[in-house]
Each structure stands twice: as C-alpha cells, then as structure tokens.
C-alpha cells in the first residue's frame, strides 16, 4: 500500500496525495510543464536541476520508460508531481515502469493531487518553493523556514561535464560549452557531420579559441544566468572573436549578459512543447519547445549591439537575438525539441550557413 505524501507550498497551501518514487523529504522550487508526452525527456533534462516538476497532463507513465530517449545520463529534478501515475506501461520499446525508474534514480514524488489547482496557484501567484514529505507529523514552521531559505545555486557546475571530450565528425569543427547539454543537441549537430569538442562550463575562452573552431555553440542549462559570473566573462571574449556563435536557452541569456544586457526572473516561466514564437524577419510563427524561468530584457541591450529576432506570441517576451555586425544568433526556445515540435530545427542548418559565410 502506498504511503500518504504531503506537498506544502511557500504560501501555506497543503496538498495530500500518495507517495511515488523513493521516500524522502525534499525542498525545491516548484515548476510546471504542459507537455502531454515526453516525461522521460523532461526528467532527464539537466535544466531541471534544483527544481521539482509538475506535469499538467493528468496521466503520466502510460508508455513506460525507453532509456534510449533519455536526454542525459540521469534524472535531474528534485521531485516529480503528477495527477495519476500509470501502473501499467503499454509500449513495445519500454523496459520498465516510470515508478521503477523513479526508484532507480532516487527521485521522490507525489500523485493523486489536483495538479490543475496547483498549476493555477503557480500561474496566479508565481513560481514558489515547496516541501515534499511522507511524514504526517512534519514540523510546519521548520518546513516554512527551509522553503524560504531555499535557492537554486551552483546548478550549472553540477550538470556540466567535468572534462573536455570530442565527438568525431568529418565536417567543420564546433566547440560546445556544456552548461547542461541535452543529447538531442549533440545528435542534431552530429547528423550534420560536424566534429564536436565539448568543453566544461569553466573552460577558458583562450583555450577554446586556440583550437581554431569554425563555430561555437552555447547550450541550455539550469538556474539564474546572472549567477555565472566567470562564464559570462569568458563568453564576452568569445563574442569579441570573429567565430560564428549559436546559443540556445541559458546560452542565449549568457550572451545577452556578456554584452551588457539584463535578465529577469519570470512569474512562472515557459515549460512545455506548445509555445508559439514569431520570427520578426519572415513574420512566420513557429510552435516551439521551451524550458526557462528567466528571460532577457531586450530593452536593456544597446540596439547597436543586438536586435530582437524572435518574440513569444503569448506574452511578447524575447525569444531570440541577432547580434549586429556579428555572426551570432541566440534563441530562448529549444530547436532540438525532445520533447516537443521540430518546427525550428532548421536553425541548426542556419548555424552551418553561418560558418560557411564566415569562411567564404
């Protein structure tokens, strides 16, 4: 029989449900994802380090776990929150249930709560911290104190690779700064024949440029972008070079900070596979995959440095920048998807074109 589980929010709201995954107490930042599928990709996305994820779709786990679909080598969220966890998995590719996966990956969770009500609270009052426990006699005051003290800190260093590695290819050479890279980014670049050198987040720009890459790629990652002071300093040096740069998500934010812009924490962020963005050059709208709680304040950037290329159709927030006089494009959304639509995967081809132009 499942244990009861309790989720207390920073505003004092208490949800009572059933424990899933491992049994342990956690304090974390509670965020929600609106994807209908792709829960394994969500669980293994390093950008969720330091957060507990609520899936808004009511039935999760019905197609089991296909480990080939993992976006990294492990699960990253502190906890997993669902309306209903499927007991049986129906999928010829599945090798285990989601419950087994959560146990193996040491992830606690809760099911049987009204995730629509929880999501509505987060939308109306903003992202907040939460406390998950199976102890019915937990100390509420102590839990509130722990929640108020909790911050997502040092997450990029935690998820980044620790040593440089190379993925062979016969095409142009691309240096990647790993802030929490997803595997499908590597697949998208590799299938275009590129030779990839993946650097840890504390790499020096001088070492990267010494290898004379044809292009530089800045990845997604977790946490507050402004926290990464050393990395921002190195990215400014890369900006000052003439090497083409393509950046996604956290990489987009870091480039903006490196060039004098500012970022801010959003009320509840964008996380899901159905976010519309508009290309301001073509006027075309695309449906995109997104996962971010911070955004670039495009008004903080000097218009002589960068101009807005993409905007979010729903709320008008910045979704991409083109840098003036530079071969640099950065986007907030995820053209590699996983999970989500592949509408904007053409941007990886555009990155190839950027490198070709540089060498023309």
C-alpha positions in Angstrom: 0.0 0.0 0.0 1.3 3.5 -0.9 2.2 5.9 1.8 0.5 9.2 2.0 2.5 12.1 0.8 2.2 15.8 1.6 3.2 18.8 -0.6 3.4 22.1 1.3 3.8 25.3 -0.7 5.5 28.5 0.4 2.2 30.3 0.5 0.8 27.7 3.1 -1.3 25.6 0.7 -1.1 21.9 1.5 -1.8 19.1 -0.9 -2.3 15.5 0.3 -1.7 12.6 -2.1 0.2 9.3 -2.4 4.0 8.8 -2.5 5.7 7.7 -5.7 9.4 7.0 -6.3 11.7 7.0 -3.3 10.6 8.0 0.1 12.4 11.1 1.2 11.9 14.7 2.2 12.9 17.5 -0.3 12.7 21.2 -0.5 12.7 22.6 -4.1 11.4 25.2 -6.5 8.1 24.0 -7.9 7.6 24.5 -11.7 5.1 23.1 -14.2 5.4 21.6 -17.6 2.5 21.5 -20.1 3.7 18.7 -22.4 1.3 15.9 -23.0 4.1 13.4 -23.7 7.9 13.4 -23.2 8.0 12.9 -19.4 11.3 10.9 -19.7 12.9 13.7 -21.7 11.7 16.2 -19.0 13.0 14.0 -16.2 16.5 13.8 -17.8 16.8 17.4 -18.9 19.6 19.0 -16.9 17.9 22.3 -17.0 15.5 21.0 -14.2 18.3 20.6 -11.7 17.2 22.1 -8.4 13.5 22.1 -9.3 10.5 19.8 -8.7 8.4 19.3 -11.8 4.6 19.3 -12.0 3.2 17.6 -15.2 -0.1 19.3 -16.1 -1.2 16.4 -18.3 -3.3 14.1 -16.0 -1.9 10.6 -16.9 1.8 10.2 -16.8 3.8 7.0 -17.3 1.4 5.1 -19.7 4.1 4.3 -22.2 6.8 3.3 -19.7 10.5 4.1 -19.9 12.5 3.8 -23.1 16.1 4.6 -21.9 17.2 5.4 -25.5 15.0 8.6 -25.2 16.9 10.0 -22.2 18.3 13.4 -22.7 21.2 12.8 -20.3 22.6 10.0 -18.2 20.4 10.5 -15.2 17.2 12.2 -13.8 17.7 15.8 -12.6 14.5 17.1 -10.9 14.4 17.0 -7.1 10.8 15.6 -7.2 8.1 14.6 -9.7 4.5 15.7 -9.2 1.6 14.1 -11.2 -2.2 13.7 -11.1 -2.0 10.0 -11.8 0.9 7.6 -12.3 0.1 4.8 -14.7 0.7 1.4 -13.1 1.0 -0.4 -16.3 3.1 0.6 -19.3 2.0 -0.2 -22.8 4.8 0.2 -25.3 6.9 -2.4 -27.1 10.0 -0.3 -26.5 9.5 0.1 -22.8 11.8 -1.9 -20.4 10.4 -0.6 -17.1 7.7 1.5 -15.5 8.1 5.1 -14.5 7.8 4.1 -10.9 10.7 1.7 -11.2 12.7 4.5 -13.0 12.0 7.0 -10.2 13.2 4.4 -7.6 16.4 3.7 -9.5 17.1 7.4 -10.0 16.4 8.3 -6.3 13.6 10.7 -7.2 10.7 11.2 -4.8 7.2 12.3 -5.9 3.6 12.6 -5.2 0.5 11.6 -7.2 -3.3 11.9 -6.6 -3.3 15.6 -6.1 -5.2 18.2 -8.2 -2.4 19.3 -10.5 -4.7 21.8 -12.2 -5.3 23.6 -8.9 -1.5 23.5 -8.2 -0.7 24.9 -11.6 -3.3 27.6 -11.2 -1.7 28.7 -7.9 1.7 28.9 -9.6 0.3 30.9 -12.5 -1.5 33.3 -10.3 1.0 33.7 -7.5 4.2 32.9 -9.3 6.8 30.1 -9.0 7.4 29.3 -5.4 9.3 26.7 -3.3 7.7 23.6 -1.9 8.3 20.9 0.7 7.5 17.3 0.0 7.3 14.7 2.8 5.6 11.4 3.8 5.7 12.4 7.5 2.1 13.3 8.6 3.6 15.0 11.7 6.1 17.2 9.9 7.0 20.5 11.6 5.2 23.1 9.5 7.2 26.0 10.9 10.5 24.3 10.2 9.3 23.4 6.6 8.4 27.0 6.0 11.8 28.2 7.2 13.6 25.7 4.9 11.4 26.8 1.9 12.1 30.5 2.5 15.9 29.8 2.6 16.0 27.6 -0.5 17.7 28.8 -3.6 18.9 27.1 -6.8 22.6 27.8 -6.7 25.6 26.3 -8.4 23.5 24.2 -10.8 25.5 24.8 -14.0 28.7 23.5 -12.4 26.7 20.5 -11.1 25.3 19.4 -14.5 28.2 20.3 -16.8 30.8 17.7 -18.0 34.0 17.7 -15.9 36.5 17.2 -18.7 36.7 18.0 -22.4 35.6 15.3 -24.9 35.4 15.0 -28.6 32.6 13.5 -30.8 34.3 12.8 -34.2 32.9 14.2 -37.5 34.2 14.9 -41.0 32.8 18.4 -41.3 33.5 21.7 -39.6 34.8 21.9 -36.1 32.4 23.2 -33.4 33.3 23.9 -29.8 30.5 23.5 -27.3 30.3 25.0 -23.8 28.3 22.5 -21.8 26.1 24.2 -19.3 23.8 21.2 -19.1 23.5 20.0 -22.7 20.7 17.7 -23.9 21.7 14.7 -26.0 19.5 15.8 -28.9 21.5 18.9 -29.4 24.5 16.7 -29.9 22.5 14.5 -32.3 21.3 17.5 -34.3 24.9 18.8 -34.7 26.4 15.4 -35.3 24.0 14.3 -38.0 25.1 17.4 -40.0 28.6 15.9 -40.0 30.2 18.3 -37.5 33.2 17.5 -35.4 32.2 18.4 -31.8 34.5 19.3 -29.0 32.5 19.6 -25.7 34.1 21.8 -23.0 33.1 22.1 -19.3 31.5 25.3 -18.1 34.7 26.6 -16.5 36.7 26.4 -19.7 38.8 29.4 -20.7 38.0 31.2 -23.9 41.7 31.3 -24.9 41.9 27.5 -24.8 38.7 27.2 -26.9 39.8 29.8 -29.5 43.3 28.2 -29.6 41.8 25.1 -31.3 40.5 27.4 -34.1 36.9 26.2 -34.2 34.7 27.0 -37.1 31.8 27.7 -34.8 30.9 27.9 -31.1 27.7 26.6 -29.5 26.4 27.6 -26.1 23.9 25.2 -24.5 20.9 25.2 -22.3 21.3 24.9 -18.5 19.7 25.4 -15.1 19.4 28.3 -12.6 19.8 32.0 -12.6 22.0 33.0 -15.6 23.4 36.1 -13.8 25.0 33.8 -11.2 27.6 32.5 -13.7 29.9 35.5 -13.5 33.1 33.7 -14.6 31.3 32.0 -17.6 29.8 35.4 -18.7 33.3 36.9 -18.7 34.6 34.1 -20.9 31.6 34.4 -23.3 32.4 38.1 -23.7 35.9 37.0 -25.0 34.2 34.6 -27.5 31.9 37.4 -28.6 34.9 39.6 -29.3 36.3 37.0 -31.6 35.1 36.6 -35.2 33.9 33.0 -34.7 30.2 32.3 -35.5 28.2 31.6 -32.4 24.8 29.8 -32.0 23.3 29.8 -28.5 20.2 28.2 -27.0 18.2 28.9 -23.8 20.7 29.6 -21.0 23.3 30.2 -23.7 21.1 32.9 -25.1 20.8 34.6 -21.7 24.5 34.4 -21.0 25.4 36.1 -24.3 23.0 38.9 -23.5 24.5 39.4 -20.1 28.0 39.3 -21.6 27.1 42.1 -24.0 25.6 44.5 -21.4 22.0 43.2 -21.2 20.0 42.2 -18.2 17.9 39.1 -17.4 14.9 38.8 -15.0 13.0 36.0 -13.3 9.6 35.4 -14.9 6.5 35.0 -12.9 6.2 31.3 -13.8 8.3 30.7 -16.9 7.7 28.8 -20.1 7.9 25.0 -19.9 6.3 22.8 -22.4 6.0 21.8 -26.1 3.4 24.3 -27.4 4.8 27.8 -27.1 4.4 30.0 -30.2 7.2 32.2 -31.3 7.3 34.7 -34.2 10.3 35.3 -36.5 10.3 39.1 -36.9 12.2 38.9 -40.2 9.9 36.5 -42.0 6.7 37.2 -39.9 6.2 33.4 -39.7 5.1 31.8 -36.4 6.5 28.5 -35.1 5.4 26.2 -32.3 8.4 25.6 -30.0 9.6 23.6 -27.1 10.7 25.7 -24.1 12.1 25.3 -20.6 13.1 28.5 -18.9 12.3 30.6 -15.8 14.4 33.6 -16.7 14.2 35.9 -19.8 16.3 38.5 -21.5 15.2 42.1 -21.1 15.7 43.1 -24.7 15.2 46.8 -23.8 18.3 46.6 -21.7 20.5 45.8 -24.7 22.1 48.6 -26.8 20.3 48.4 -30.2 23.7 48.8 -31.8 24.8 45.5 -30.2 21.8 43.2 -30.8 18.2 43.4 -32.2 15.3 41.2 -31.4 14.8 38.3 -33.9 12.1 36.2 -32.2 9.3 37.1 -29.8 6.8 35.0 -27.8 3.4 35.3 -29.3 1.6 34.8 -26.0 3.3 37.3 -23.8 5.7 39.3 -26.0 8.9 38.2 -24.2 12.2 38.0 -26.0 12.8 34.6 -27.8 15.9 35.4 -29.8 18.6 37.9 -30.7 20.7 38.6 -33.8 23.9 40.5 -33.0 24.7 43.5 -35.1 27.9 43.2 -37.2 28.5 39.7 -35.8 27.8 36.2 -37.0 25.9 35.4 -33.8 22.3 34.2 -33.3 20.8 33.2 -30.0 17.4 31.8 -29.2 15.5 31.2 -26.0 13.4 28.3 -27.2 14.7 24.7 -28.0 15.0 23.9 -31.7 16.3 20.4 -30.8 12.9 19.7 -29.1 12.8 16.4 -27.2 10.1 16.7 -26.2 8.2 18.9 -28.5 7.8 20.0 -32.1 10.7 20.2 -34.6 9.4 23.4 -36.4 12.6 25.3 -35.7 15.2 22.5 -36.2 16.2 24.4 -39.4 18.2 26.7 -37.1 20.9 24.1 -36.9 21.2 24.3 -40.7 21.3 28.1 -40.4 24.3 27.6 -38.0 26.1 25.7 -40.8 25.3 28.5 -43.2 26.8 31.0 -40.6 30.0 29.0 -40.6 30.1 28.8 -44.4 29.7 32.6 -44.7 32.5 33.1 -42.3 34.8 31.1 -44.5 33.6 32.5 -47.8 
